Amino acid sequence: MTYILKQAEKALIQAQVSKFTIVKPEEGSKEMARSETMLIHDLIAQYLAHDGYVETARAFAEEVLEESRSLADGDESKIRYLNAEEDVDAVNRQSKSNTTLLYARQTSGSLR
C-alpha cells in the first residue's frame, strides 16, 4: 500500500513540474543576472528556513531587502522581498536531534 501511495505522489509531483515553464532571459543580459541572483537568494533562504536557522533566514531576508532597495533606484517594483517563515517541521527535527544527542552524551558518560 505504501509503495502505491509513493508512486501516486511521485506522479502528481511530476505532473506539476511538467506544467511549469521557464522563460529564459537573453544570455548575458541584466535580466539574466537578476534572475540568477534571485534564484540564489531563494535557495539560500529556503535552505536556512528548512534547516531551522530561522533567525539567520530573517537576517538574510533583511540584507537582501536592503540590497534590493539600494539597487532599485527608487523603483518599488524592483525591490525584492523574501519571506523567512519558520519551518515547524525543521524546528521539530532539530529539537529531536538535539535531545537525542544530549541523551546519547548523558548515557555514554561524556556529559557529567
Secondary structure, DSSP 8 states (H G I E B T S, - for coil): -HHHHHHHHHHHHHHHHHH-------TTSHHHHHHHHHHHHHHHHHHHHHTT-HHHHHHHHHHHHHHHHHHHTT-GGG---------HHHHHHHHHHHHHHHHHHHHHT---
